[in-house]
Amino acid sequence: MTKHTDLNPPLAETKDARDWVKVLSKYRDPNWRQSWFEVIVTAGPFLVLWALAWWALSYSYLLALGLSVINGLFLVRLFTIQHDCGHGSFFTSREACDWLGRVLGVLTLTPYDVWRRTHSIHHSAHGNLGRRGIGDIHTMTVEEYRAQGWFGRLSYRIYRNPIVLFGFGPSYLFFFQNRLPVGLMNMSKYWVSAMATNLVLLIALGVIFYFGGLAPIFLIFVPSTLTAATVGMWLFYVQHQFEDAHWKDDEDWQLHDAALHGSSYYVLPKALQWMSANIGIHHVHHLYSRIPFYRLPEVLRDQPELASNNRMTIRESLASARLHLWDQSSNRLLSFRQVRKIYG
């Protein structure tokens, strides 16, 4: 992560975060041809790889598995398109966004209306210490952690362990938690979204089983979904969990400051940037979520100041997996080891 001092701040900090909203508003309009092109060049290869993997089952389970893992990357891209639909940024029509999002929600195992609401909460409260709990990765402050008993500390340490967070976590989230409208259980609209998604998914799996048995389910469907879920979990993590992130108490929290300074710019190789549909340009996305993902590089090209803010390479991002607790006294994320060293 690029470091800075008060004497040499990133260029993006020379402009007030709220001022960027006016600048970014000119990039919000989607191009319907470009939007459909992105759907076709993502869903097309996804379906082709599914068919190739099914064909490969007759010759090599290992080949089918390899094709399925690769296909997981196209599923990540489909999820990002669904993500744009949730923000109403993919088409000018809100209805078109919602219906495409619902269709993609079956492929991504994510009930669209449920996810749209929880993700909206994430955007409206990210970095607010008083509004944690829905749509984010649970993060304790140092003070909260030290006030826990042994069981509370152990539970949190298990939760933040990379094996749990990026190993078991994605499986639990997409295969189990997403089957219910968790966090919105008292509203019928979200039950309909979850149960309708489950029903269509069950029918699709039933058809797959009827024609191919268990092999395509366990060697194509499950591996591609797990690959996408794991990659997606990692991307979401590094977008907000880094040393110089931005967390404030409710009374000091400001939406646009949290967006600009609490979201990273994950600098990826071109191929991975394409596969993740530019989601690494996350600080711009949080500042103005109505910008279609295919216009985010245009923003950085025209506004180079933003390209210097919270830059993180893949190598630098690996260190973020060792950060666990927000220290309000130093305004940075610390590891358990650092907390023990500083506070005893």
VONUNU-904925 format. One record per atom (N, C-alpha, C): residue number from 1; x negated, y, z negated; atom name. Coordinates in steps of 0.2 Angstrom, whole numbers. Each point is the difference from the previous one (the first is absolute). Layout:
! VONUNU-904925
 num    xx    yy    zz atomo
 NUM     X     Y     Z    CA
...
END
This chain:
! VONUNU-904925
 num    xx    yy    zz atomo
   1    -4    -6     0     N
   1     4     6     0    CA
   1    -4     6     0     C
   2     1     5     4     N
   2    -4     6     1    CA
   2     1     4    -7     C
   3    -6     2    -2     N
   3     0     4    -7    CA
   3     0     7     2     C
   4     2     5    -5     N
   4     0     7     1    CA
   4    -1     3    -7     C
   5    -2     6     1     N
   5    -1     4    -6    CA
   5     5     7     0     C
   6     0     3    -5     N
   6     4     6     0    CA
   6    -3     6     5     C
   7    -7    -1     1     N
   7    -3     5     4    CA
   7     0    -2     7     C
   8     2    -7     2     N
   8     0    -2     7    CA
   8     6    -4     0     C
   9     6     2     0     N
   9     6    -4     1    CA
   9     1    -2     7     C
  10     4    -5     1     N
  10     2    -2     6    CA
  10     4     5     4     C
  11    -1     1     6     N
  11     4     5     4    CA
  11     7     1    -1     C
  12     3    -7    -1     N
  12     7     0    -1    CA
  12     2     4    -6     C
  13    -4     0    -5     N
  13     2     3    -7    CA
  13     0     8     1     C
  14    -3     3     5     N
  14     0     7     1    CA
  14     7     3     2     C
  15     4    -5     2     N
  15     7     2     1    CA
  15     5    -3    -5     C
  16     5     3    -2     N
  16     4    -2    -5    CA
  16     4    -6     3     C
  17     1    -5    -4     N
  17     3    -7     3    CA
  17     7     2     3     C
  18     4     5    -3     N
  18     6     1     2    CA
  18     0     4     7     C
  19    -6     3     1     N
  19     0     4     7    CA
  19    -1    -5     5     C
  20    -3    -6    -1     N
  20    -1    -5     5    CA
  20     7    -3     3     C
  21     5     1    -4     N
  21     7    -3     2    CA
  21     2     4     6     C
  22    -1     7     0     N
  22     2     4     6    CA
  22    -4    -2     6     C
  23    -7    -1    -1     N
  23    -4    -2     5    CA
  23     2    -6     3     C
  24     2    -5    -4     N
  24     1    -7     3    CA
  24     7    -1     2     C
  25     4     5    -1     N
  25     7    -1     3    CA
  25     1     0     7     C
  26    -5     3     4     N
  26     0     0     7    CA
  26    -2    -7     3     C
  27    -2    -5    -4     N
  27    -1    -7     2    CA
  27     5    -5    -1     C
  28     6     3    -3     N
  28     5    -5    -2    CA
  28     4    -3     5     C
  29     1     3     6     N
  29     4    -3     5    CA
  29    -2    -6     3     C
  30     3    -6     0     N
  30    -2    -6     3    CA
  30     2     1     8     C
  31    -4    -5     4     N
  31     2     0     7    CA
  31     3    -7     1     C
  32     6    -1     2     N
  32     3    -6     0    CA
  32    -3    -5     4     C
  33    -3     2     6     N
  33    -4    -4     4    CA
  33    -6    -3    -3     C
  34    -3     4    -4     N
  34    -6    -2    -4    CA
  34     2    -5    -5     C
  35     5     1    -3     N
  35     3    -4    -6    CA
  35     2    -7     3     C
  36     3     0     5     N
  36     2    -7     3    CA
  36    -6    -3     3     C
  37    -5     3     2     N
  37    -6    -3     3    CA
  37    -4    -3    -6     C
  38     0     3    -6     N
  38    -3    -3    -6    CA
  38     3    -6    -2     C
  39     7     0     0     N
  39     4    -6    -2    CA
  39    -2    -6     5     C
  40     0     2     7     N
  40    -1    -6     5    CA
  40    -7    -2    -1     C
  41    -5     4    -1     N
  41    -7    -3     0    CA
  41    -2    -3    -7     C
  42     5     1    -4     N
  42    -1    -4    -7    CA
  42     4    -6     0     C
  43     6     1     1     N
  43     5    -6     0    CA
  43    -2    -5     5     C
  44    -2     2     6     N
  44    -1    -4     6    CA
  44    -6    -5    -2     C
  45    -6     2    -2     N
  45    -5    -4    -2    CA
  45     2    -5    -6     C
  46     3     3    -5     N
  46     3    -4    -6    CA
  46     4    -6     3     C
  47     4     1     4     N
  47     4    -6     2    CA
  47    -4    -4     5     C
  48    -4     2     4     N
  48    -4    -4     4    CA
  48    -5    -4    -4     C
  49    -3     3    -6     N
  49    -4    -4    -4    CA
  49     4    -5    -4     C
  50     6     1    -2     N
  50     4    -5    -3    CA
  50     1    -6     4     C
  51     2     2     7     N
  51     1    -6     5    CA
  51    -7    -4     1     C
  52    -5     4     0     N
  52    -7    -4     1    CA
  52    -1    -4    -6     C
  53     1     2    -6     N
  53    -2    -3    -6    CA
  53     5    -7     0     C
  54     6     1     2     N
  54     5    -6     0    CA
  54    -3    -5     5     C
  55    -2     3     6     N
  55    -2    -5     5    CA
  55    -7    -3    -2     C
  56    -4     3    -4     N
  56    -6    -3    -2    CA
  56     1    -5    -6     C
  57     6     0    -3     N
  57     1    -5    -5    CA
  57     0    -7     3     C
  58     1    -1     7     N
  58    -1    -7     3    CA
  58    -7    -2     1     C
  59    -5     5    -1     N
  59    -6    -2     2    CA
  59    -5     1    -6     C
  60     1     5    -4     N
  60    -4     2    -6    CA
  60     3     4    -5     C
  61     1    -3    -6     N
  61     3     4    -5    CA
  61    -5     6    -2     C
  62    -6    -1     0     N
  62    -5     5    -1    CA
  62     0     6     5     C
  63     1    -1     6     N
  63     1     5     5    CA
  63     7     4    -1     C
  64     5    -4    -2     N
  64     6     3    -1    CA
  64     0     5    -6     C
  65    -4    -3    -6     N
  65    -1     4    -6    CA
  65    -4     7     2     C
  66    -5    -1     4     N
  66    -4     6     2    CA
  66     4     5     4     C
  67     4    -2     5     N
  67     4     5     3    CA
  67     5     3    -4     C
  68     3    -4    -5     N
  68     4     3    -5    CA
  68    -3     6    -4     C
  69    -6    -2    -2     N
  69    -4     6    -4    CA
  69    -1     6     4     C
  70    -2    -1     6     N
  70     0     6     4    CA
  70     6     4     1     C
  71     6    -4     1     N
  71     6     3     1    CA
  71     2     4    -6     C
  72    -2    -2    -6     N
  72     1     4    -6    CA
  72    -1     7     1     C
  73    -6     2     4     N
  73    -1     7     1    CA
  73     5     3     4     C
  74     3    -3     5     N
  74     5     3     3    CA
  74     6     1    -4     C
  75     1    -5    -5     N
  75     6     1    -5    CA
  75    -1     6    -4     C
  76    -7     2    -2     N
  76    -1     6    -4    CA
  76     2     6     4     C
  77    -1     0     7     N
  77     2     5     4    CA
  77     7     1     1     C
  78     4    -6     0     N
  78     7     1     0    CA
  78     3     3    -7     C
  79    -4    -2    -5     N
  79     2     3    -6    CA
  79    -1     7    -1     C
  80    -5     3     4     N
  80    -1     7     0    CA
  80     5     3     4     C
  81     2    -3     5     N
  81     5     3     4    CA
  81     7     0    -4     C
  82     1    -5    -4     N
  82     6     0    -4    CA
  82    -1     6    -5     C
  83    -6     1    -3     N
  83    -2     5    -4    CA
  83     2     7     3     C
  84    -2     1     6     N
  84     2     6     3    CA
  84     8     1     1     C
  85     3    -5     1     N
  85     7     0     1    CA
  85     3     2    -7     C
  86    -2    -2    -5     N
  86     2     1    -7    CA
  86    -1     8    -1     C
  87    -5     3     3     N
  87     0     7    -1    CA
  87     3     4     5     C
  88     4    -3     5     N
  88     4     3     5    CA
  88    -5     4     5     C
  89    -6    -3     1     N
  89    -5     4     4    CA
  89    -1    -4     7     C
  90     3    -6     1     N
  90    -2    -3     6    CA
  90     5     1     6     C
  91     6     2    -2     N
  91     5     3     5    CA
  91     3     6    -2     C
  92     3     4     4     N
  92     4     6    -2    CA
  92     6    -2    -4     C
  93     3    -6     2     N
  93     6    -3    -2    CA
  93    -1    -4    -7     C
  94     3     3    -5     N
  94    -1    -4    -7    CA
  94     3    -7     1     C
  95     5    -1     4     N
  95     4    -6     0    CA
  95    -5    -5     4     C
  96    -3     2     5     N
  96    -5    -4     4    CA
  96    -6    -2    -4     C
  97    -2     4    -4     N
  97    -6    -1    -5    CA
  97     3    -6    -5     C
  98     6     1    -3     N
  98     2    -5    -5    CA
  98     1    -7     3     C
  99     3     0     6     N
  99     2    -7     3    CA
  99    -7    -3     2     C
 100    -4     3     3     N
 100    -7    -3     2    CA
 100    -3    -2    -7     C
 101     0     4    -5     N
 101    -3    -2    -6    CA
 101     3    -6    -3     C
 102     7    -1     0     N
 102     3    -5    -2    CA
 102    -2    -7     3     C
 103    -1     1     7     N
 103    -2    -6     4    CA
 103    -7    -2    -2     C
 104    -4     5     0     N
 104    -7    -1    -2    CA
 104    -1    -3    -7     C
 105     5     2    -5     N
 105     0    -2    -7    CA
 105     1    -8     0     C
 106     3    -3     5     N
 106     0    -7    -1    CA
 106    -7    -3     2     C
 107    -3     2     5     N
 107    -7    -2     2    CA
 107    -5     1    -6     C
 108     1     6    -4     N
 108    -5     1    -5    CA
 108     2    -2    -7     C
 109     6    -4     0     N
 109     3    -2    -6    CA
 109     1     6    -5     C
 110     2     5     2     N
 110     1     6    -4    CA
 110     7     4     2     C
 111     5    -1    -5     N
 111     6     3     1    CA
 111    -1     7     1     C
 112     2     3     6     N
 112    -1     6     2    CA
 112     3     6    -5     C
 113     6    -1    -1     N
 113     3     6    -4    CA
 113    -3     0    -7     C
 114    -1    -6    -3     N
 114    -3     0    -6    CA
 114    -7     3     0     C
 115    -4    -2     5     N
 115    -7     2     0    CA
 115     0     8     1     C
 116     5     2     5     N
 116     0     7     1    CA
 116     1     4    -6     C
 117     5    -2    -4     N
 117     1     4    -6    CA
 117    -6     0    -5     C
 118    -3    -6    -1     N
 118    -6     0    -5    CA
 118    -6     3     3     C
 119     0     0     6     N
 119    -6     4     3    CA
 119     1     7     0     C
 120     6     2     0     N
 120     2     8     0    CA
 120    -2     2    -7     C
 121     2    -4    -5     N
 121    -2     1    -7    CA
 121    -8     1    -1     C
 122    -3    -5     3     N
 122    -8     1     0    CA
 122    -2     6     3     C
 123     3     3     5     N
 123    -3     6     3    CA
 123     2     6    -4     C
 124     6    -1    -3     N
 124     2     6    -4    CA
 124    -3     0    -7     C
 125    -4    -5    -2     N
 125    -2     0    -7    CA
 125    -7    -2    -1     C
 126    -4    -2     6     N
 126    -7    -2     0    CA
 126    -4     5    -4     C
 127    -4    -3    -5     N
 127    -5     4    -3    CA
 127     3     3    -6     C
 128     7    -1    -2     N
 128     3     3    -5    CA
 128     0    -5    -6     C
 129    -4     1    -5     N
 129     0    -5    -6    CA
 129     6    -1    -3     C
 130     5     5     0     N
 130     6    -1    -3    CA
 130     5    -4     4     C
 131    -1    -2     6     N
 131     5    -3     5    CA
 131    -3    -6     3     C
 132    -4    -4    -4     N
 132    -3    -6     3    CA
 132     5    -6     0     C
 133     0    -5     4     N
 133     4    -6    -1    CA
 133     3    -3     6     C
 134     2     5     5     N
 134     3    -3     6    CA
 134    -4     2     6     C
 135    -1    -5     4     N
 135    -4     1     7    CA
 135    -7     2    -1     C
 136    -3    -2    -6     N
 136    -7     2     0    CA
 136    -4    -6    -4     C
 137    -6     0     0     N
 137    -4    -5    -4    CA
 137    -1     3    -7     C
 138     2    -4    -5     N
 138     0     2    -7    CA
 138    -7     2    -2     C
 139    -1     6    -2     N
 139    -6     3    -3    CA
 139     1     3    -6     C
 140    -4    -3    -5     N
 140     0     3    -7    CA
 140    -5     5    -1     C
 141     1     5    -4     N
 141    -5     4    -2    CA
 141    -5    -3    -6     C
 142    -5     3    -1     N
 142    -5    -3    -5    CA
 142     4     0    -7     C
 143     3     5    -1     N
 143     3     1    -7    CA
 143     6    -5    -1     C
 144     4    -1     6     N
 144     5    -5    -1    CA
 144    -3    -7    -1     C
 145    -5    -2     4     N
 145    -4    -6     0    CA
 145    -2    -2    -7     C
 146    -4     5    -3     N
 146    -3     0    -7    CA
 146     5    -1    -5     C
 147     6     2     1     N
 147     6     0    -5    CA
 147     3    -7     0     C
 148    -1    -4     5     N
 148     3    -7     1    CA
 148    -3    -5    -5     C
 149     4    -4    -2     N
 149    -2    -6    -3    CA
 149    -4    -5     4     C
 150    -3    -5    -3     N
 150    -4    -5     4    CA
 150     4    -3     6     C
 151     7    -1    -1     N
 151     3    -3     6    CA
 151     2     5     5     C
 152     1     6    -2     N
 152     1     5     5    CA
 152    -6     2     5     C
 153    -6     0    -4     N
 153    -6     1     4    CA
 153    -2    -6     4     C
 154     2    -6    -2     N
 154    -2    -6     4    CA
 154     5     0     6     C
 155     6     1    -1     N
 155     5     0     6    CA
 155    -2     5     5     C
 156    -2     6    -2     N
 156    -2     5     5    CA
 156    -7    -2     3     C
 157    -4    -3    -3     N
 157    -7    -2     3    CA
 157     2    -6     5     C
 158     4    -4    -2     N
 158     2    -5     5    CA
 158     3     3     6     C
 159     5     4    -1     N
 159     3     4     6    CA
 159    -5     3     4     C
 160    -5     4    -3     N
 160    -4     4     5    CA
 160    -6    -5     2     C
 161     0    -6    -2     N
 161    -6    -4     3    CA
 161     1    -1     8     C
 162    -5     1     4     N
 162     1     0     7    CA
 162     3    -7     2     C
 163    -2    -5    -3     N
 163     3    -7     2    CA
 163     7     0    -1     C
 164     3     3    -5     N
 164     7     1    -1    CA
 164     3     5     5     C
 165    -3     6     0     N
 165     3     5     4    CA
 165     0    -1     7     C
 166    -5    -3     3     N
 166    -1    -1     7    CA
 166     1    -7     2     C
 167     0    -5    -5     N
 167     1    -7     2    CA
 167     7    -2    -1     C
 168     2     0    -7     N
 168     7    -2    -1    CA
 168     5     5     1     C
 169    -2     6    -1     N
 169     5     6     0    CA
 169     3     0     7     C
 170    -3     0     5     N
 170     4     1     7    CA
 170     5    -6     1     C
 171    -2    -6    -2     N
 171     5    -6     0    CA
 171     6     1    -4     C
 172    -1     2    -6     N
 172     5     2    -5    CA
 172     5     5     3     C
 173    -3     6     2     N
 173     4     6     3    CA
 173     4    -2     6     C
 174    -3    -3     5     N
 174     4    -1     6    CA
 174     4    -6     0     C
 175    -2    -5    -3     N
 175     4    -7     0    CA
 175     5     0    -5     C
 176    -1     4    -6     N
 176     5    -1    -6    CA
 176     3     7    -2     C
 177    -4     5    -1     N
 177     3     6    -3    CA
 177     4     3     5     C
 178    -2     0     7     N
 178     4     3     5    CA
 178     7    -3     1     C
 179     1    -6    -3     N
 179     6    -3     1    CA
 179     6     3    -4     C
 180    -2     4    -4     N
 180     5     4    -5    CA
 180    -1     7     1     C
 181     4     5    -1     N
 181    -1     7     0    CA
 181    -3     2    -7     C
 182    -6    -2    -1     N
 182    -3     2    -7    CA
 182     0     7    -1     C
 183     2     3    -5     N
 183     0     7    -2    CA
 183     6     3     2     C
 184     4    -3     4     N
 184     7     3     2    CA
 184     5    -5     0     C
 185     0    -4    -6     N
 185     4    -6     0    CA
 185     8     2    -2     C
 186     1     6    -2     N
 186     7     3    -1    CA
 186     3     3     5     C
 187    -2     0     6     N
 187     3     3     6    CA
 187     1    -5     6     C
 188     7    -1     2     N
 188     2    -5     4    CA
 188    -4     1     7     C
 189    -1     6     2     N
 189    -3     1     7    CA
 189    -6    -3     1     C
 190    -4    -1    -6     N
 190    -7    -3     1    CA
 190     1    -7    -1     C
 191     5    -3    -3     N
 191     1    -7     0    CA
 191     2    -2     7     C
 192     4     4     3     N
 192     2    -2     7    CA
 192    -6     0     4     C
 193    -5     4     0     N
 193    -6     1     4    CA
 193    -4    -7    -2     C
 194    -1    -1    -6     N
 194    -4    -6    -2    CA
 194     3    -7     2     C
 195     6     0    -1     N
 195     4    -7     2    CA
 195     0    -1     7     C
 196     2     6     4     N
 196     0    -1     7    CA
 196    -7    -2     3     C
 197    -5     3    -2     N
 197    -7    -2     2    CA
 197    -1    -7    -2     C
 198     2    -2    -6     N
 198    -2    -7    -2    CA
 198     4    -5     5     C
 199     7     2     1     N
 199     4    -4     4    CA
 199    -3    -1     7     C
 200    -2     5     4     N
 200    -3     0     6    CA
 200    -6    -4     0     C
 201    -4     1    -5     N
 201    -7    -3     0    CA
 201     1    -8    -1     C
 202     5    -1    -4     N
 202     2    -7    -1    CA
 202     2    -4     6     C
 203     4     4     4     N
 203     3    -3     6    CA
 203    -6    -1     5     C
 204    -5     5     0     N
 204    -5    -1     5    CA
 204    -5    -5    -2     C
 205    -1    -1    -7     N
 205    -4    -6    -2    CA
 205     3    -7     1     C
 206     7     0     0     N
 206     4    -6     1    CA
 206    -1    -2     7     C
 207     0     5     5     N
 207    -1    -1     7    CA
 207    -7    -3     1     C
 208    -5     3    -3     N
 208    -7    -2     1    CA
 208     0    -7    -2     C
 209     3    -1    -6     N
 209    -1    -7    -3    CA
 209     4    -5     5     C
 210     5     2     2     N
 210     4    -5     5    CA
 210    -4    -2     6     C
 211    -3     5     3     N
 211    -4    -2     6    CA
 211    -7    -2    -1     C
 212    -3     2    -6     N
 212    -7    -2    -1    CA
 212    -2    -3    -6     C
 213     5    -1    -5     N
 213    -2    -3    -6    CA
 213    -3     5    -5     C
 214    -4    -3    -5     N
 214    -4     5    -5    CA
 214    -6     3     3     C
 215    -3    -3     5     N
 215    -7     2     3    CA
 215     0     7     2     C
 216     5     3     4     N
 216     0     7     2    CA
 216     1     4    -6     C
 217     4    -2    -5     N
 217     1     4    -6    CA
 217    -6     1    -4     C
 218    -4    -6    -2     N
 218    -5     1    -4    CA
 218    -7     2     3     C
 219     0    -1     7     N
 219    -6     1     4    CA
 219     0     6     4     C
 220     6     3     1     N
 220     1     6     4    CA
 220     3     6    -4     C
 221     6    -1    -3     N
 221     4     5    -3    CA
 221    -4     2    -7     C
 222    -2    -5    -4     N
 222    -3     1    -7    CA
 222    -6     4     1     C
 223    -5    -3     4     N
 223    -7     3     1    CA
 223     1     7     3     C
 224     4     2     5     N
 224     0     6     3    CA
 224     3     5    -5     C
 225     5    -2    -4     N
 225     3     4    -5    CA
 225    -5     2    -6     C
 226    -3    -5    -2     N
 226    -5     1    -6    CA
 226    -6     4     3     C
 227    -2    -1     6     N
 227    -5     5     2    CA
 227     2     7     0     C
 228     6     1     3     N
 228     3     7     0    CA
 228     1     3    -7     C
 229     2    -4    -4     N
 229     2     2    -7    CA
 229    -7     2    -4     C
 230    -5    -4     1     N
 230    -6     1    -3    CA
 230    -3     7     3     C
 231    -1     0     6     N
 231    -2     6     3    CA
 231     4     6    -2     C
 232     6     0     0     N
 232     4     5    -2    CA
 232    -1     2    -7     C
 233     0    -5    -4     N
 233    -2     2    -7    CA
 233    -6     4    -1     C
 234    -5    -3     3     N
 234    -7     4     0    CA
 234     1     7     2     C
 235     3     1     6     N
 235     1     7     3    CA
 235     3     4    -5     C
 236     6    -2    -3     N
 236     3     4    -4    CA
 236    -4     2    -6     C
 237    -4    -5    -3     N
 237    -4     1    -6    CA
 237    -5     5     2     C
 238    -4     0     5     N
 238    -5     5     1    CA
 238     2     7     2     C
 239     6     0     2     N
 239     3     6     2    CA
 239     1     5    -6     C
 240     1    -3    -6     N
 240     1     4    -6    CA
 240    -4    -2    -6     C
 241    -4    -5     0     N
 241    -4    -2    -6    CA
 241    -7     1     2     C
 242    -3     6    -1     N
 242    -7     1     1    CA
 242    -2     5    -6     C
 243    -7     0    -1     N
 243    -2     4    -6    CA
 243     2     7    -1     C
 244     1     4     6     N
 244     2     7    -1    CA
 244     7     1     2     C
 245     4    -5    -2     N
 245     7     0     2    CA
 245     3     6    -4     C
 246     7     1     0     N
 246     3     6    -2    CA
 246     6    -3    -5     C
 247     0     1    -6     N
 247     5    -2    -5    CA
 247     1     6    -5     C
 248     6     2    -1     N
 248     2     5    -4    CA
 248     6    -1    -5     C
 249     0     3    -5     N
 249     6    -1    -4    CA
 249     6     4     3     C
 250     6    -2    -1     N
 250     6     3     3    CA
 250     0     7     1     C
 251    -2     3    -6     N
 251     1     8     0    CA
 251    -6     3     5     C
 252    -5    -3     1     N
 252    -6     2     4    CA
 252     0    -2     7     C
 253     5    -5     2     N
 253     0    -3     6    CA
 253     3     4     6     C
 254    -3     0     6     N
 254     2     4     5    CA
 254     0    -5     6     C
 255     6    -1     4     N
 255     1    -4     5    CA
 255    -6     0     5     C
 256    -1     6     3     N
 256    -5     0     6    CA
 256    -7     0    -2     C
 257    -2     2    -6     N
 257    -6    -2    -3    CA
 257    -2    -7    -1     C
 258     6    -3    -2     N
 258    -1    -8    -1    CA
 258    -1    -3     6     C
 259     4     2     6     N
 259    -1    -3     6    CA
 259    -7     1     3     C
 260    -2     6     0     N
 260    -7     2     3    CA
 260    -6    -3    -4     C
 261     1     0    -6     N
 261    -6    -2    -4    CA
 261     0    -7    -3     C
 262     6    -3     0     N
 262     1    -6    -3    CA
 262     1    -6     5     C
 263    -1     2     7     N
 263     0    -5     5    CA
 263    -6     0     4     C
 264    -3    -6     2     N
 264    -6     0     3    CA
 264     0     0     8     C
 265    -5     2     3     N
 265    -1    -1     7    CA
 265    -5    -6     1     C
 266     3    -5     2     N
 266    -3    -7     0    CA
 266    -3     0     7     C
 267    -6     1     1     N
 267    -4     0     7    CA
 267    -1    -7     2     C
 268     4    -2     5     N
 268    -1    -7     2    CA
 268    -3    -1     8     C
 269    -3    -5     1     N
 269    -1    -1     7    CA
 269     6     1     5     C
 270    -1     2     6     N
 270     6     1     5    CA
 270     4    -6     0     C
 271    -2    -6     0     N
 271     4    -6     1    CA
 271     5     0    -6     C
 272    -3     0    -6     N
 272     4     0    -6    CA
 272     4     6    -1     C
 273    -2     5     2     N
 273     4     6     0    CA
 273     7    -1     4     C
 274    -1    -3     6     N
 274     5    -1     4    CA
 274     5    -5    -3     C
 275    -3    -6    -3     N
 275     4    -5    -3    CA
 275     4     2    -6     C
 276    -3     5    -3     N
 276     4     3    -6    CA
 276     4     6     1     C
 277     0     2     7     N
 277     4     5     2    CA
 277    -1     7    -3     C
 278    -7     1    -1     N
 278    -2     6    -3    CA
 278     2     2    -7     C
 279     2    -5    -4     N
 279     3     1    -7    CA
 279    -6     2    -4     C
 280    -6    -1     2     N
 280    -6     2    -4    CA
 280     0     8     0     C
 281     3     3     4     N
 281     0     8     0    CA
 281     6     2    -5     C
 282    -1    -3    -6     N
 282     5     0    -5    CA
 282     2     7    -3     C
 283    -6     4    -1     N
 283     2     6    -3    CA
 283     4     5     5     C
 284    -1    -1     6     N
 284     4     4     5    CA
 284     7    -3     0     C
 285     1    -6    -1     N
 285     7    -3     0    CA
 285     3     2    -6     C
 286    -3     0    -6     N
 286     3     2    -6    CA
 286     2     8     0     C
 287    -4     4     3     N
 287     1     7     1    CA
 287     7     1     4     C
 288     0    -4     5     N
 288     6     1     5    CA
 288     2    -7     3     C
 289     4    -3    -4     N
 289     2    -7     2    CA
 289     4    -1     6     C
 290     3     6     3     N
 290     4    -1     6    CA
 290    -5     0     7     C
 291    -6     0    -1     N
 291    -4     0     6    CA
 291    -1    -7     2     C
 292     2    -2     6     N
 292    -1    -7     3    CA
 292    -7    -2    -1     C
 293    -1    -7    -1     N
 293    -7    -2    -1    CA
 293    -5     1     6     C
 294     3     0     6     N
 294    -4     1     6    CA
 294    -2     7     1     C
 295     2     5    -4     N
 295    -2     7     0    CA
 295    -5     2    -5     C
 296    -1    -5    -5     N
 296    -5     2    -5    CA
 296    -7     1     2     C
 297    -3    -3     5     N
 297    -6     1     2    CA
 297     0     7     4     C
 298     5     2     3     N
 298     1     7     3    CA
 298    -1     5    -6     C
 299     3    -1    -6     N
 299    -1     5    -5    CA
 299    -7     1    -2     C
 300    -4    -6    -1     N
 300    -7     1    -2    CA
 300    -4     3     6     C
 301     2    -1     6     N
 301    -4     3     6    CA
 301     1     7    -1     C
 302     6     3    -1     N
 302     2     7     0    CA
 302    -2     3    -6     C
 303     0    -4    -6     N
 303    -1     3    -7    CA
 303    -6    -3    -3     C
 304    -6     1     2     N
 304    -6    -4    -2    CA
 304    -1     1    -8     C
 305     3     5    -3     N
 305    -1     1    -7    CA
 305     3    -6    -4     C
 306     5    -3     3     N
 306     4    -5    -3    CA
 306    -5    -7     0     C
 307    -4     0     5     N
 307    -4    -6     1    CA
 307    -5    -1    -5     C
 308    -2     5    -4     N
 308    -5     0    -5    CA
 308     3    -2    -7     C
 309     6     0     0     N
 309     3    -1    -7    CA
 309     1    -7    -2     C
 310    -3    -2    -6     N
 310     1    -7    -3    CA
 310    -2    -5     5     C
 311    -5     1     4     N
 311    -2    -5     5    CA
 311    -3    -7    -3     C
 312     2    -5     2     N
 312    -2    -7    -3    CA
 312    -2    -5     6     C
 313    -6    -2     0     N
 313    -1    -6     4    CA
 313     1    -6    -3     C
 314     0    -6     4     N
 314     2    -6    -2    CA
 314    -5    -2    -6     C
 315    -7     1     1     N
 315    -4    -1    -5    CA
 315     1     3    -7     C
 316     2     7     1     N
 316     1     4    -6    CA
 316     7    -3    -3     C
 317     4    -2     4     N
 317     7    -2    -3    CA
 317    -1    -6    -4     C
 318    -5    -5     1     N
 318     0    -6    -4    CA
 318    -1     2    -8     C
 319    -4     5    -1     N
 319    -1     2    -7    CA
 319     6     2    -4     C
 320     6     2     4     N
 320     6     2    -3    CA
 320     3    -6    -3     C
 321    -1    -6     2     N
 321     3    -6    -3    CA
 321    -2    -1    -8     C
 322    -6     4    -2     N
 322    -2    -1    -6    CA
 322     2     6    -5     C
 323     5     4     3     N
 323     2     6    -4    CA
 323     7    -2    -3     C
 324     1     1    -6     N
 324     7    -2    -3    CA
 324     4     5    -4     C
 325    -4     5    -3     N
 325     4     4    -5    CA
 325    -1     7     1     C
 326     5     4     0     N
 326    -1     7     1    CA
 326    -2     4    -6     C
 327    -6     3     0     N
 327    -2     4    -6    CA
 327     2     7     1     C
 328     4     3    -4     N
 328     3     7     0    CA
 328    -5     5    -2     C
 329    -5    -2    -4     N
 329    -5     5    -2    CA
 329    -5     1     6     C
 330    -1    -4     4     N
 330    -5     1     6    CA
 330     3     0     6     C
 331     7    -1     1     N
 331     4     0     6    CA
 331    -3    -5     5     C
 332    -1    -6    -2     N
 332    -3    -5     5    CA
 332     2    -7    -2     C
 333     0    -5     4     N
 333     1    -7    -1    CA
 333    -6    -3    -3     C
 334     1    -4    -5     N
 334    -6    -3    -3    CA
 334     1    -8     0     C
 335    -5    -3     0     N
 335     0    -8    -1    CA
 335     1    -1    -7     C
 336     2    -6    -2     N
 336     0    -3    -7    CA
 336    -7     1    -3     C
 337    -5    -2     4     N
 337    -7     1    -3    CA
 337    -2     7    -2     C
 338     2     5     5     N
 338    -1     7    -2    CA
 338     3     2    -6     C
 339     7    -2     0     N
 339     4     2    -6    CA
 339    -4    -2    -7     C
 340    -2    -7     0     N
 340    -3    -3    -5    CA
 340    -6     4    -2     C
 341    -4     2     5     N
 341    -6     3    -1    CA
 341     1     7    -3     C
 342     5     4     2     N
 342     1     7    -2    CA
 342     4     0    -6     C
 343     5    -4    -1     N
 343     4     0    -6    CA
 343    -1    -5    -5     C
 344    -4    -5     2     N
 344    -1    -5    -5    CA
 344     5    -5    -1     C
END
